[in-house]
Amino acid sequence: MTLNNLNDDWWKQAVVYQIYPRSFKDANGDGLGDIPGITSKMRYLRELGIDAIWLSPFYPSDLADGGYDIIDYRNVDPRLGDMADFDAMVSQAHQEGIKVIVDIVPNHTADRHAWFLEALASGRGSAARDRYIFKEGSGPNGEFPPNDWQSLFGGPAWERVEDGQWYLHIFAKEQPDLNWNNPEVHEEFKKTLRFWSDHGTDGFRVDVAHGLAKKLDGASMKDLSRWTVHDSLSHDGTHPLWDRAQVHDIYREWRQVFNEYDPPRFAVGEAWVVPEHQYLYASPDELGQVFNFEFAIANWFSGDFRTAIRDGLQAAKSSGSTATWVMSNHDVPRHPSRYGLPQAPSKATHQLPKDWVLRDGSSYEENRELGSKRARAAILMEAALPGSVYIYQGEELGLFEVPDIPWDRLEDPTPFRTRGRYTEKGRDGCRVPLPWDSLDTPDPASWNPRFGSGASFGFSPAHDADGARSADPHLPQPLWYRDFSVDVEQRDETSMLSLYKACLSRRAELLTPAQDSSVTWLDEGDDVIAYTRDAAESSAYTTIASITNFGATAITLPEGDLILSSAQLDDRSQLPQDTSVWIGMR
Ligand code: BGC
């Protein structure tokens, strides 16, 4: 067990590994990752050097939105296992010194949730309907939606039910929004938080944390049309959906539940709000931590990263929390691909070249060598920072986005519902099942991205419990996955996996677990990000420097011991472009 994990404040400086359960490891051969699959890889996770795993939703779901449409909040999807499997997974994680964080989705349920079925059956004005946001339509017979809001996944944000009323869904129509003005909703979620805490869960990731406190009564729906659903960065508190002051009452209530436990349960909020508001969610009497997504939307420019680091540390300080760093997750294209594409200054993730995003067998390729080199430099820049580092499954293997999944195999709702449908591929390209074993490689001659071929790079076993051939992975894996398989990378000391392991173990050993949120900047010029931190007292050093050169001209490195380098240095004193080092100073 790492020292950090024995501390109640473990989460303040943690390395958290995000698992997208349906794509991590399939233990029973149905082509879908599951809870026993996670348990079977706990040693791998420990050897990687992480402090905690965060599981995206594994609850019963029809997968209208990758599991973020939950039918039953206090159960496991039977395709992924059962509660006994969950308990066994937590116990195995704890034995390996790994904390467990689960995803809480409070903005909406699935349309097959018992509450929503009851709301449909109970009719207008019923108590069951008041748990959601039902309104009368506009037009002479209420035949038009209450207003013109468009859902974040495309199409109207309102869906009509049989008796003529309409319900609000900010996301897919299978995700009706809950009414947080209803006390029953509050009680239900407190019950869910206690349920998972009683099952040994150490913390929670709160989905769409900024969206719960809606204000839709009073004004007519038509009047509310001056706002749009897409404008979550409105910051003056007047938006009827997002980032309203009242949302903080909910998290103060939840904090009391977290504090019923010893140690108190941890929480991190997903709140896409203006940076100056983010850290309200992170205050110690609310969630305690919040995601900072600036790295996930920054392109490979030193200025973008410098600003992200400065703002992130400052905001963490002002909330009394610690910073968080996220380069990839299940909602954004994998960062080695982003860094290997033509770069435009600042926040261009959503402006990836169209011919690449829509790749359907066309010839455009990202520059993988460059993307990979930069991703290697990026983890050394990120992992020495104070605060928590969130790693998305497969990031440690250096996986690229899979941008050419055939349209008829996609699962994400966004490609089919967004305005001008089929103009984006959505989020499946970063959710393709992981490659564990290169010996289980499909025969290139019979491989077909539409149908698979019976091999899955060890994601599924060869056979299911009845001895039948395992089903193909739920999303097709490309042939190039072979070179990124865990076994290949474990044998190669220059692989991304070897770099991540070395980096995380040096981080644990050398960087002080102090709760501080500051770095000392070194002035190495505009194209360089260089900072130092105090080294752990038990180490041989006083400070550790992390230095990344973005510029075309090599820079001269300071004296000290070369602890890590993202690429082989031909000359120990020179740091070339797109390369990072850690240097220990005595
Ligand atoms: C999750 C997404 C999901 C959405 C709706 C998010 O922000 O990360 O994957 O589609 O919430 O639940």
Boltz pocket constraint, residues with backbone or C-beta under 6 A from the ligand:
constraints:
  - pocket:
      binder: B
      contacts: [[A, 65], [A, 66], [A, 68], [A, 105], [A, 171], [A, 207], [A, 208], [A, 270], [A, 330], [A, 331]]
      max_distance: 6.0
